[in-house]
Every structure is written in structure tokens, then in C-alpha cells.
């Protein structure tokens, strides 16, 4: 049976390890934010869950697969290196994935699945830190609304986001952080602001439906 003194020592060791890890993660984040190379990527805001109860803006970056250029097919959870370049629109695009570190810039992530020469992964940055007061000022309607537009042929109708959302990311030594989210080229916290109403969105499931928005009671009472 572990003595009380030994238990306290083990507990202190755990606290020290957690403190060092947190300090390292924060330092790593600041270093990447300040010194990392900046790129722009396509993005979307995730309004699911307790959106206004967070201290960050949840972001989905739809860069989730790449041609596998490594040796053997990777296993789920395996660490890999992503190579990238800029496309014709100036946005970052993933050009390949490998189990070997490339010579130039790269992104580190882990495998979700791999098959048929493709590897699937989660983009290793999914949030931009913001104060809860800043989150409450964002316009959920403007940032989530979709519109129907004719395609190039003019015969078919496509559903697209009303506003073009992108994110600015910083990359250093394989690590990635999100510095800004842009709506039509301008920071979302400056472009679309509300008076703080807690809006939620229910997306349409077909072309016959429309996105539905509602205002939370808790926020209405505070207005």
C-alpha cells in the first residue's frame, strides 16, 4: 500500500510534469505565431455545440487528404509529414504526404486512414483563440448563411456559402496555428458584428429547405 508521503510526492511530480508540458505548449504556440511563415487556407466556422461557452473560434480547414509518397502504407495514428504549395488563387494546397521529413517547409499531422494511394488526416489546427466577449459579437447568420447560385453552364444550381471564408495560418517546424479568420478578405471580428445575441443555426438538409436561425433565451434576457 502506498504511504501518504509517497502519494503526495507522486502527486507533486504529476503537477510538475503538467506544468512543464503546459509551459512548453504555450511557448511553442507563441513561437509559431510570431516566427512562422504565413499562408492562407480555405476555412469554415463550426457552430456546433456550446459555441459561446468557449474561449476560441472553432475552425474547420478542408485540407484532409493527399497522395501518399512514402514507403509502406501508413497505419492509423502514425505521424506523417505534409508537403504543400500555393495554388492559382494563392491558397495553400497539400501536394503530398510521406513518412520522411521533406527538405523544405512541411506540416506534421497523424493518419486517420490510408487506401488507394491516398492518405486521410485531420488538419492540425482547428481553432483561433478569442475572448468569450468577442465571440458573442460575431454574426452567426452572416458567417454561416448559404445561397444558391447558377453554375458556369447556367443550367444547374449550386449551394455555396454567402461569404468567402479563409484563414491565415502560421507554420514553423511542422507546427501550425491560426492567426486570423477572414470573411471576403477582412477579419471576421471587424467585418460582421452583432449586439451579442446568442444565435444558433440549423442547416437545411435539401434544396427545398432553408437554414433556420434562432436566438437563445439566455442572451435575450441580457440584452
C-alpha positions, 0 to 999 in steps of 0.5 A, spaced: 500 500 500 502 506 498 504 511 504 501 518 504 508 521 503 509 517 497 502 519 494 503 526 495 510 526 492 507 522 486 502 527 486 507 533 486 511 530 480 504 529 476 503 537 477 510 538 475 510 534 469 503 538 467 506 544 468 512 543 464 508 540 458 503 546 459 509 551 459 512 548 453 505 548 449 504 555 450 511 557 448 511 553 442 504 556 440 507 563 441 513 561 437 509 559 431 505 565 431 510 570 431 516 566 427 512 562 422 511 563 415 504 565 413 499 562 408 492 562 407 487 556 407 480 555 405 476 555 412 469 554 415 466 556 422 463 550 426 457 552 430 456 546 433 455 545 440 456 550 446 459 555 441 459 561 446 461 557 452 468 557 449 474 561 449 476 560 441 473 560 434 472 553 432 475 552 425 474 547 420 480 547 414 478 542 408 485 540 407 484 532 409 487 528 404 493 527 399 497 522 395 501 518 399 509 518 397 512 514 402 514 507 403 509 502 406 502 504 407 501 508 413 497 505 419 492 509 423 495 514 428 502 514 425 505 521 424 506 523 417 509 529 414 505 534 409 508 537 403 504 543 400 504 549 395 500 555 393 495 554 388 492 559 382 488 563 387 494 563 392 491 558 397 495 553 400 494 546 397 497 539 400 501 536 394 503 530 398 504 526 404 510 521 406 513 518 412 520 522 411 521 529 413 521 533 406 527 538 405 523 544 405 517 547 409 512 541 411 506 540 416 506 534 421 499 531 422 497 523 424 493 518 419 486 517 420 486 512 414 490 510 408 487 506 401 488 507 394 494 511 394 491 516 398 492 518 405 486 521 410 488 526 416 485 531 420 488 538 419 492 540 425 489 546 427 482 547 428 481 553 432 483 561 433 483 563 440 478 569 442 475 572 448 468 569 450 466 577 449 468 577 442 465 571 440 458 573 442 459 579 437 460 575 431 454 574 426 452 567 426 447 568 420 452 572 416 458 567 417 454 561 416 448 563 411 448 559 404 445 561 397 444 558 391 447 560 385 447 558 377 453 554 375 458 556 369 453 552 364 447 556 367 443 550 367 444 547 374 444 550 381 449 550 386 449 551 394 455 555 396 456 559 402 454 567 402 461 569 404 468 567 402 471 564 408 479 563 409 484 563 414 491 565 415 495 560 418 502 560 421 507 554 420 514 553 423 517 546 424 511 542 422 507 546 427 501 550 425 496 555 428 491 560 426 492 567 426 486 570 423 479 568 420 477 572 414 470 573 411 471 576 403 478 578 405 477 582 412 477 579 419 471 576 421 471 580 428 471 587 424 467 585 418 460 582 421 458 584 428 452 583 432 449 586 439 451 579 442 445 575 441 446 568 442 444 565 435 444 558 433 443 555 426 440 549 423 442 547 416 437 545 411 438 538 409 435 539 401 434 544 396 427 545 398 429 547 405 432 553 408 437 554 414 433 556 420 436 561 425 434 562 432 436 566 438 437 563 445 433 565 451 439 566 455 442 572 451 435 575 450 434 576 457 441 580 457 440 584 452 
